[in-house]
Amino acid sequence: MGARPPPGRLSLLRGMKILVAGLWHLGCVTAACCAKHFPVTGLEFDRDLVAKLQQGRAPLLEPGLDTLLAEGLASGRLRFTADAAEAGADADLLWLTYDTPVDDQDQSDAAFVLGRLRQCLAHLRPGVLVLISSQLPVGTCAQLEKEFPQFRFACSPENLRLGKALEAFQKADRVIVGVRSETPKAILQELFAPFTSQVLFMRTESAEMVKHALNSFLAVSITFINEIARLCEQVGADAREVSAGLKSDARIGPRAYLGPGGPFAGGTLARDVVTLTKLGERHGEELSLIPAIKPSNDRHRQWVLRRLEAELNPLAGRTVGLLGLTYTPNTSTLRRSAAVELGRQLLARGARVQAFDPAIREPAEPLAGVRLCASASEAAAGAEAVVICTEWPEFRQLPWADCLAGMRNRLVVDANGFLHRELAEQPGLRYLSVGRPAASGPAG
C-alpha cells in the first residue's frame, strides 16, 4: 500500500475532508454550506450543543439553517462530534469558526479562541492547512506559525450576515484569503469554488487587516451620516434626501452605508474599531479618526431615549411599547440588542415597558422587568409611545390602524424610518425618525 498523499492532495481524488471547529452561528453556517460539496465534521466541545446539532437543530435562529443541517446529516456528508481526536484524525483542512467573545467594552477575547484551536491542533497530522475565519487580531497567523511550524496557516475573514447568512456564504461576491506562500492556493481555490469565482489572495496580515478596516469603514460611514442627520433635524433638512444626494455621486455610490437611523450595535463593528484603536496605541501610531468613531456612535445610541424624554417628560409612570427585541431580524439572539438596552434605560427611569417580538416567546434574563406581549397590538395597548426597534419584515404587513388604536398617546419613534410608508400618514399620529422633520398625520 502506497504512502498517504500530503494533506489536501486527496481532495482532487475523493473530496477534501473538512473539520469545522466552533459551532455557533459562523460555524454552523460554514459546516452546513460546505457539506453540500465536501465531507464535513463539525467539532464543538459542548456536548449538549453537539447533541442538538445531531438532531439538525441550530443553536440560534437563522432562516433555512435547520433545513440545511438536516439535509447534510441525511446525506452522510455532515456529522458532529465533541471528540477532537476523532474529528482531527483524517482531516485535510481545519476551518476555525469560533465566534470570538466580546466584552461590554467591545474588546475581543482572542485567548478563548486560541485556546480552543490549540486543543484541535493537538490531534491533527503535521502539514494540515488551518484556515482562520474567527475574528482575531492582525498578526494572529504569524504568531501561530511560530508556535506551530508543523502546520500551514491561512486567513479568510468571515462574511457573516445575520438573518441572511446562507445566501451570503453560498453566493459570496468575493472571498478574501491571506496566505504565506503559493502552496495552499490550489486547495483554497477548490474550497471556495462552489461559492464564488472571485477569490482575492493576499498576504495573511493584509487579509487580517481587511476585516478590521472594512468594519471600521462601515462604522465611520454610519456615524458620519447620523451626525449629519442630527444636524438635519435642527435645520429642517431631510437626511434621507441628503443621503440620496451623496449616493448619486459616483465617488460614493448607491450601496454606501449612508442610511440615517440608529447607531451600529456593539459587537462586530465596534470590536474592530476598538482593535484598530488599540493597535495604534501599541505601535505608537497616533490615530485621530478611528478612535473618534465609537464615542460618536455611543452618543447617538441615546437618540431614541432623548426623543422619548423630550416628548413624554417625565418618563416615570409612562408606558412604552417596544416592537422587536432581537439583535437583528431573522435571529433569536438578544445579546447586544439595542431594544434590550433601551428597555433597561426606560425601566431605570420608572417607565413601564411592554414588548412584542416574533422570535421571543419566553421570558429571558435580559428582559427582566419587561412584559412580553403576544402581539404588536397588545404591546401598543395603553402605551403613550411605541418604539420600532427590530425591523422584522412581517411588521410591514400589520394592520397598523388597528394595532395602534389602543394607544393612550399616538407617538411612534422609528429611528431608521423602517415603517415610514406605513405609519407617517396614520391619522393623528406623531412619527419620529432620525434626520427627518417630525411627521404628524392628519387629525382623525
C-alpha positions as CSV (number, residue, x, y, z in Angstrom):
1,M,0.0,0.0,0.0
2,G,1.4,3.4,-1.0
3,A,2.2,6.3,1.3
4,R,-0.6,8.6,2.2
5,P,-0.5,11.7,-0.1
6,P,0.1,15.1,1.6
7,P,-3.0,16.7,3.2
8,G,-5.2,18.4,0.7
9,R,-4.0,16.5,-2.3
10,L,-6.6,13.8,-1.8
11,S,-9.3,16.4,-2.4
12,L,-8.8,16.2,-6.1
13,L,-9.5,12.5,-6.0
14,R,-12.2,11.9,-3.5
15,G,-13.2,15.1,-1.7
16,M,-11.5,17.2,0.8
17,K,-12.3,16.3,4.4
18,I,-13.1,19.5,6.3
19,L,-13.1,19.9,10.0
20,V,-15.1,22.9,11.2
21,A,-14.2,23.8,14.7
22,G,-16.6,26.1,16.7
23,L,-20.3,25.6,16.1
24,W,-22.2,28.7,16.9
25,H,-23.5,30.9,14.2
26,L,-20.5,31.2,11.9
27,G,-19.5,27.5,12.4
28,C,-23.0,26.1,11.8
29,V,-23.4,28.1,8.6
30,T,-19.9,27.1,7.4
31,A,-20.5,23.4,8.1
32,A,-23.9,23.3,6.6
33,C,-23.0,25.1,3.4
34,C,-19.8,23.2,2.9
35,A,-21.5,19.8,3.5
36,K,-23.3,20.3,0.2
37,H,-20.0,19.8,-1.6
38,F,-17.5,18.2,0.8
39,P,-17.4,15.7,3.7
40,V,-17.6,17.8,6.8
41,T,-17.1,17.1,10.5
42,G,-18.2,19.8,13.0
43,L,-16.3,19.9,16.3
44,E,-17.6,21.5,19.4
45,F,-16.6,20.7,23.0
46,D,-20.1,21.5,24.3
47,R,-21.7,18.0,24.3
48,D,-25.2,19.4,24.8
49,L,-24.8,21.6,21.7
50,V,-23.5,18.7,19.7
51,A,-26.5,16.6,20.7
52,K,-28.8,19.4,19.4
53,L,-26.9,19.7,16.2
54,Q,-27.0,15.9,15.6
55,Q,-30.8,16.4,15.5
56,G,-30.5,19.1,12.8
57,R,-31.2,22.0,15.2
58,A,-29.0,25.1,15.1
59,P,-28.3,26.9,18.4
60,L,-29.9,30.1,17.2
61,L,-32.4,31.2,14.6
62,E,-31.1,31.6,11.1
63,P,-33.6,31.2,8.2
64,G,-33.0,27.9,6.4
65,L,-30.2,26.7,8.6
66,D,-32.0,23.9,10.3
67,T,-33.2,22.6,6.9
68,L,-29.6,22.7,5.5
69,L,-28.2,21.0,8.6
70,A,-30.8,18.2,8.3
71,E,-30.0,17.7,4.6
72,G,-26.3,17.4,5.4
73,L,-26.9,14.9,8.1
74,A,-29.2,12.8,5.9
75,S,-26.7,12.8,3.1
76,G,-24.0,11.5,5.3
77,R,-21.7,14.3,4.3
78,L,-22.1,16.1,7.6
79,R,-21.5,14.9,11.2
80,F,-20.9,16.4,14.6
81,T,-18.7,15.4,17.4
82,A,-17.3,16.6,20.7
83,D,-14.2,14.3,20.3
84,A,-11.2,16.3,19.0
85,A,-9.1,13.2,18.4
86,E,-11.8,11.5,16.3
87,A,-12.5,14.7,14.4
88,G,-8.9,15.5,13.6
89,A,-7.7,12.0,12.7
90,D,-8.2,12.3,8.9
91,A,-8.9,16.0,8.4
92,D,-7.4,17.6,5.3
93,L,-8.3,21.1,6.4
94,L,-9.2,22.6,9.8
95,W,-11.5,25.6,9.4
96,L,-11.6,27.7,12.7
97,T,-15.0,29.3,13.1
98,Y,-15.4,30.1,16.8
99,D,-17.4,33.3,17.4
100,T,-14.9,35.5,19.3
101,P,-16.4,36.6,22.6
102,V,-16.6,40.4,23.0
103,D,-17.0,42.1,26.4
104,D,-19.0,45.2,27.3
105,Q,-16.2,47.4,26.3
106,D,-16.1,45.8,22.8
107,Q,-12.8,44.2,23.4
108,S,-12.4,40.7,21.9
109,D,-11.3,37.6,23.9
110,A,-8.8,36.1,21.4
111,A,-7.4,33.9,24.1
112,F,-10.6,31.9,24.3
113,V,-10.5,31.1,20.6
114,L,-6.8,30.4,20.5
115,G,-7.2,28.0,23.5
116,R,-9.8,26.0,21.5
117,L,-7.6,26.0,18.5
118,R,-4.6,24.6,20.4
119,Q,-6.9,21.7,21.6
120,C,-7.7,20.9,18.0
121,L,-4.1,21.1,16.7
122,A,-3.0,18.5,19.2
123,H,-4.9,15.9,17.1
124,L,-4.1,17.0,13.5
125,R,-1.5,15.4,11.3
126,P,1.5,17.7,10.5
127,G,1.1,19.7,7.3
128,V,-2.6,20.1,7.6
129,L,-3.8,23.5,6.4
130,V,-5.6,25.6,9.1
131,L,-7.9,28.3,7.8
132,I,-8.8,31.1,10.3
133,S,-12.2,32.7,10.0
134,S,-12.7,33.6,13.6
135,Q,-12.5,37.3,14.3
136,L,-8.9,37.6,15.6
137,P,-6.4,40.5,15.7
138,V,-4.0,41.1,12.9
139,G,-0.8,39.2,13.5
140,T,-2.5,36.0,14.7
141,C,-1.4,33.9,11.8
142,A,2.2,35.0,12.2
143,Q,2.0,34.1,15.9
144,L,0.6,30.7,15.2
145,E,3.2,30.0,12.5
146,K,5.9,30.5,15.1
147,E,4.2,28.4,17.7
148,F,3.2,25.5,15.4
149,P,5.7,25.3,12.5
150,Q,4.4,21.9,11.6
151,F,1.1,23.4,10.2
152,R,0.3,25.8,7.5
153,F,-2.0,28.8,8.3
154,A,-4.3,30.9,6.1
155,C,-6.8,33.6,6.9
156,S,-10.3,34.2,5.4
157,P,-12.2,36.9,7.3
158,E,-15.8,35.8,8.0
159,N,-18.5,37.3,5.8
160,L,-21.5,36.5,8.1
161,R,-24.8,38.3,7.5
162,L,-27.2,37.8,10.4
163,G,-30.6,36.7,9.0
164,K,-29.1,36.3,5.5
165,A,-26.1,34.1,6.3
166,L,-26.8,31.2,4.0
167,E,-27.2,33.4,0.9
168,A,-24.1,35.5,1.9
169,F,-22.0,32.3,2.2
170,Q,-23.2,30.4,-0.8
171,K,-23.3,33.4,-3.2
172,A,-20.4,35.4,-2.0
173,D,-19.4,38.5,-4.1
174,R,-15.8,37.6,-3.3
175,V,-13.7,35.9,-0.7
176,I,-10.6,37.4,0.9
177,V,-7.8,34.8,1.6
178,G,-4.5,35.5,3.2
179,V,-1.7,33.0,2.6
180,R,2.0,32.9,3.3
181,S,3.0,31.1,0.1
182,E,1.7,29.8,-3.2
183,T,1.3,26.2,-1.9
184,P,-2.2,26.4,-0.3
185,K,-3.8,28.4,-3.1
186,A,-5.0,25.4,-5.1
187,I,-6.7,23.8,-2.1
188,L,-8.3,27.1,-1.1
189,Q,-9.5,27.7,-4.7
190,E,-11.2,24.3,-4.7
191,L,-12.7,25.0,-1.2
192,F,-14.3,28.3,-2.3
193,A,-15.1,27.3,-5.9
194,P,-18.7,26.3,-5.1
195,F,-19.4,29.6,-3.5
196,T,-17.6,32.3,-5.6
197,S,-15.4,32.7,-8.6
198,Q,-13.7,35.7,-7.0
199,V,-11.0,34.7,-4.6
200,L,-8.7,37.6,-3.8
201,F,-5.4,36.3,-2.4
202,M,-3.0,38.5,-0.4
203,R,-0.5,38.1,2.5
204,T,-2.0,36.9,5.8
205,E,-1.5,40.2,7.6
206,S,-3.3,42.0,4.8
207,A,-6.3,39.7,5.0
208,E,-6.5,40.0,8.8
209,M,-6.3,43.8,8.4
210,V,-9.0,43.8,5.7
211,K,-11.7,42.8,8.3
212,H,-10.6,45.4,10.8
213,A,-10.5,48.1,8.1
214,L,-13.8,47.1,6.4
215,N,-15.8,47.1,9.6
216,S,-14.3,50.4,10.7
217,F,-15.0,51.9,7.4
218,L,-18.7,50.8,7.6
219,A,-18.7,52.1,11.2
220,V,-17.4,55.6,10.2
221,S,-19.9,55.7,7.4
222,I,-22.8,55.1,9.8
223,T,-21.5,57.6,12.4
224,F,-20.9,60.2,9.7
225,I,-24.4,60.1,8.3
226,N,-26.0,60.0,11.8
227,E,-24.1,63.2,12.8
228,I,-25.3,64.8,9.5
229,A,-28.8,63.5,10.3
230,R,-28.9,65.2,13.7
231,L,-27.9,68.5,12.1
232,C,-30.6,68.0,9.6
233,E,-33.2,67.7,12.4
234,Q,-32.0,71.1,13.7
235,V,-32.2,73.0,10.3
236,G,-35.2,71.4,8.7
237,A,-33.4,69.2,6.2
238,D,-34.3,65.6,5.5
239,A,-31.3,63.4,6.0
240,R,-32.7,60.7,3.6
241,E,-32.8,63.2,0.8
242,V,-29.2,64.3,1.7
243,S,-28.2,60.6,1.7
244,A,-29.7,60.1,-1.8
245,G,-27.7,63.1,-3.0
246,L,-24.5,61.6,-1.6
247,K,-25.1,58.2,-3.1
248,S,-25.8,59.7,-6.5
249,D,-22.2,60.8,-6.7
250,A,-20.1,58.1,-8.5
251,R,-17.3,58.6,-6.0
252,I,-19.6,57.3,-3.2
253,G,-22.2,55.0,-4.9
254,P,-25.6,53.7,-4.2
255,R,-24.6,50.9,-1.9
256,A,-22.7,53.1,0.6
257,Y,-23.6,52.7,4.3
258,L,-25.2,56.1,4.4
259,G,-28.7,55.4,5.7
260,P,-29.5,57.7,8.6
261,G,-31.0,55.8,11.5
262,G,-30.0,54.0,14.7
263,P,-26.4,53.5,15.8
264,F,-24.4,50.4,14.9
265,A,-24.8,47.9,17.6
266,G,-21.8,46.7,19.7
267,G,-20.0,43.6,18.7
268,T,-18.6,43.2,15.1
269,L,-18.2,46.8,14.0
270,A,-17.3,48.2,17.5
271,R,-14.9,45.3,18.1
272,D,-12.8,46.2,15.0
273,V,-12.9,49.9,15.8
274,V,-11.5,49.1,19.3
275,T,-9.0,46.7,17.8
276,L,-7.5,49.3,15.4
277,T,-7.5,51.9,18.2
278,K,-5.5,49.7,20.5
279,L,-3.3,48.6,17.6
280,G,-2.3,52.3,17.0
281,E,-1.6,52.7,20.7
282,R,0.5,49.6,20.9
283,H,2.6,50.7,17.9
284,G,2.9,54.3,18.9
285,E,0.9,55.4,15.8
286,E,-1.3,58.3,16.8
287,L,-4.8,57.9,15.2
288,S,-7.4,60.6,15.1
289,L,-10.3,59.4,13.0
290,I,-10.7,55.8,14.1
291,P,-10.7,56.5,17.9
292,A,-13.5,59.1,17.4
293,I,-15.9,56.6,15.8
294,K,-17.0,54.8,19.0
295,P,-17.6,58.0,21.1
296,S,-19.7,59.4,18.3
297,N,-21.7,56.2,17.9
298,D,-22.2,55.9,21.7
299,R,-23.7,59.4,21.8
300,H,-26.1,58.5,19.0
301,R,-27.2,55.4,21.0
302,Q,-29.1,57.8,23.2
303,W,-31.2,59.3,20.4
304,V,-34.4,57.3,21.0
305,L,-34.2,57.8,24.7
306,R,-33.6,61.6,24.3
307,R,-36.6,61.9,22.0
308,L,-38.9,59.9,24.4
309,E,-37.7,62.1,27.3
310,A,-38.5,65.2,25.3
311,E,-41.9,64.1,24.3
312,L,-43.0,62.3,27.5
313,N,-41.1,64.1,30.2
314,P,-41.1,62.7,32.8
315,L,-40.8,59.1,31.8
316,A,-41.7,57.8,35.3
317,G,-45.1,56.2,35.3
318,R,-45.3,56.2,31.5
319,T,-46.0,53.1,29.4
320,V,-43.8,52.5,26.4
321,G,-44.3,49.7,23.8
322,L,-41.3,48.1,22.1
323,L,-41.8,46.3,18.8
324,G,-38.9,43.9,18.2
325,L,-36.3,42.8,20.8
326,T,-33.7,40.7,19.0
327,Y,-30.3,42.0,17.8
328,T,-31.5,41.9,14.2
329,P,-34.5,40.5,12.4
330,N,-34.4,36.8,11.5
331,T,-32.4,35.9,14.6
332,S,-33.3,35.0,18.1
333,T,-30.3,36.4,19.9
334,L,-30.8,39.2,22.5
335,R,-27.1,39.9,23.1
336,R,-26.1,43.4,22.1
337,S,-29.7,44.2,21.3
338,A,-30.5,48.0,21.2
339,A,-34.1,47.2,22.2
340,V,-32.9,45.4,25.4
341,E,-30.6,48.3,26.2
342,L,-33.5,50.8,25.7
343,G,-35.8,48.7,27.8
344,R,-33.4,48.7,30.7
345,Q,-32.9,52.5,30.4
346,L,-36.7,53.1,30.4
347,L,-37.2,50.8,33.4
348,A,-34.4,52.6,35.3
349,R,-36.3,55.9,34.8
350,G,-39.5,54.4,36.2
351,A,-41.4,53.7,32.9
352,R,-43.4,50.6,32.3
353,V,-42.2,48.6,29.3
354,Q,-44.2,46.1,27.3
355,A,-42.8,44.4,24.1
356,F,-43.5,42.1,21.3
357,D,-41.1,40.1,19.1
358,P,-42.0,37.3,16.7
359,A,-39.0,35.2,17.8
360,I,-39.2,35.8,21.6
361,R,-42.0,33.9,23.3
362,E,-40.4,33.0,26.7
363,P,-39.1,35.4,29.4
364,A,-35.3,35.8,29.4
365,E,-32.9,37.3,31.9
366,P,-32.0,40.3,29.7
367,L,-35.7,41.2,29.6
368,A,-36.2,41.3,33.4
369,G,-39.0,43.8,34.1
370,V,-40.3,43.9,30.5
371,R,-43.8,42.5,30.0
372,L,-43.8,40.2,27.0
373,C,-46.9,40.5,24.8
374,A,-48.4,38.1,22.3
375,S,-48.9,40.7,19.5
376,A,-48.0,44.1,18.3
377,S,-51.5,45.3,19.2
378,E,-51.1,44.1,22.8
379,A,-47.6,45.9,23.1
380,A,-49.2,49.1,21.9
381,A,-52.3,48.9,24.0
382,G,-52.3,51.7,26.7
383,A,-48.9,52.9,25.6
384,E,-48.0,56.5,25.4
385,A,-45.3,55.8,22.9
386,V,-44.3,52.8,20.7
387,V,-40.7,52.3,19.5
388,I,-39.9,50.3,16.4
389,C,-36.7,48.5,17.5
390,T,-36.1,45.5,15.3
391,E,-37.1,45.6,11.6
392,W,-39.0,42.3,11.2
393,P,-40.3,42.2,7.6
394,E,-43.7,41.0,8.9
395,F,-44.2,44.3,10.7
396,R,-44.8,45.9,7.3
397,Q,-47.8,43.7,6.8
398,L,-49.6,44.5,10.1
399,P,-52.9,46.4,10.1
400,W,-51.4,49.4,11.7
401,A,-54.6,51.4,12.1
402,D,-55.9,48.6,14.3
403,C,-52.6,47.9,16.0
404,L,-52.3,51.5,17.2
405,A,-55.9,52.1,18.0
406,G,-55.4,51.2,21.7
407,M,-52.6,53.7,22.3
408,R,-53.1,56.3,25.0
409,N,-50.9,58.8,23.2
410,R,-50.3,58.5,19.5
411,L,-46.5,58.7,19.3
412,V,-44.2,56.3,17.3
413,V,-40.4,56.5,17.3
414,D,-38.8,54.7,14.4
415,A,-35.2,55.6,14.3
416,N,-34.5,54.0,10.9
417,G,-37.7,55.1,9.3
418,F,-38.4,51.5,8.6
419,L,-42.2,51.9,8.6
420,H,-42.3,55.5,7.3
421,R,-44.6,54.5,4.4
422,E,-46.9,52.6,6.7
423,L,-47.1,55.0,9.6
424,A,-46.2,58.5,8.6
425,E,-49.7,59.3,7.3
426,Q,-51.6,57.5,10.0
427,P,-54.3,59.9,11.2
428,G,-53.3,61.9,14.3
429,L,-50.0,60.1,14.7
430,R,-46.8,61.8,15.6
431,Y,-44.0,59.9,13.9
432,L,-40.3,60.5,14.6
433,S,-37.2,59.1,12.8
434,V,-33.6,60.1,12.7
435,G,-32.8,63.0,10.4
436,R,-36.4,63.8,9.4
437,P,-38.7,66.6,10.4
438,A,-41.4,65.2,12.7
439,A,-44.3,63.9,10.7
440,S,-47.9,64.3,12.0
441,G,-50.6,62.5,10.1
442,P,-53.9,64.3,9.5
443,A,-56.1,64.5,12.5
444,G,-58.6,61.7,12.8
